[in-house]
Amino acid sequence: MHNRCEVVYPFKTAYSGDGSPKDSGHGQDAVDDLENDMAGVLKRFLVLIVIIWSQCLYAEQSIKVFALFENKAIINIDGKRRVLAVGETSPEGLKLIHTDTRNELVEVEIAGRRETLRLGVVSVGGGLGSKGGAQKVVLFAQRGAFYADGSINGSSVKFLVDTGATTIAMNSYTADRIGLDYKRHGRRAMASTAGGIVPMYAVTLKKVKVGGIVMHNIEAGVIEGSHPKEVLLGMSFLSRVNMTRNGNKMELTKRY
């Protein structure tokens, strides 16, 4: 038995006995069929190009806010410095939405999603939160400590990375500000702090976001009073990330 390889053409041509093409009377139909086939191939090729281009566009990006002005910001995107006014969009697809010079924050939009960035903090992720890349954030030490901008249940907060804290911890004023009804939904407990043993409320946070990292159902504690000043990003969150530190640089990458 011989193996036979058949080549299938988009249309068939009949031949006469001497090997010359024979007019079948359907020449125009064959041409039309070929044009339709070529159009389909071209369409699929263009779709493939768009998919590849989109994956490249929203691959992992590094974004850092260098300077803030009223209604304007200087932002470094993958090593390229862009000066953007509110409403403008960079060639990389990042749109500046709002600047807050008092709190050193900017709001940007990319791939249809909005993010809040802090001056001097590098945000790294798949298209600023897209599903295509690892969830991680890069932090740089400020006055010997690592701070990170994020949110709890959708409300913006400033975190202080604290590996000595068992859970995320916040004061009662912060809890009230973000709408956390800790007395109703929390349970009374005691916490060991630098100032001694203090009463607290243990709660579960539905959603915690730090840079591009998002986690759900995270244990936290609310301490009545004004301490701690910043929300402590404790081990209930940090135990779920890989932490790498090199000098004044720290990188957090979500593990699960």
Sequence and secondary structure as in RCSB ss.txt:
>XXXX:A:sequence
MHNRCEVVYPFKTAYSGDGSPKDSGHGQDAVDDLENDMAGVLKRFLVLIVIIWSQCLYAEQSIKVFALFENKAII
NIDGKRRVLAVGETSPEGLKLIHTDTRNELVEVEIAGRRETLRLGVVSVGGGLGSKGGAQKVVLFAQRGAFYADG
SINGSSVKFLVDTGATTIAMNSYTADRIGLDYKRHGRRAMASTAGGIVPMYAVTLKKVKVGGIVMHNIEAGVIEG
SHPKEVLLGMSFLSRVNMTRNGNKMELTKRY
>XXXX:A:secstr
         SS  EE TTS EE  S HHHHHHHHHHHHHHHHHHHHHHHHHHHHHHHTSEEEEEEEEEETTEEEE
EETTEEEEEETT B TTS EEEEEETTTTEEEEEETTEEEEEEBT EEEEETTT TTS EEEEEE BTTB EEEE
EETTEEEEEEE TT SSEEEEHHHHHHTT  HHHH EEEEEEETTEEEEEEEEEEEEEEETTEEEEEEEEEEESS
S SSSEEE HHHHTTEEEEEETTEEEEEE  
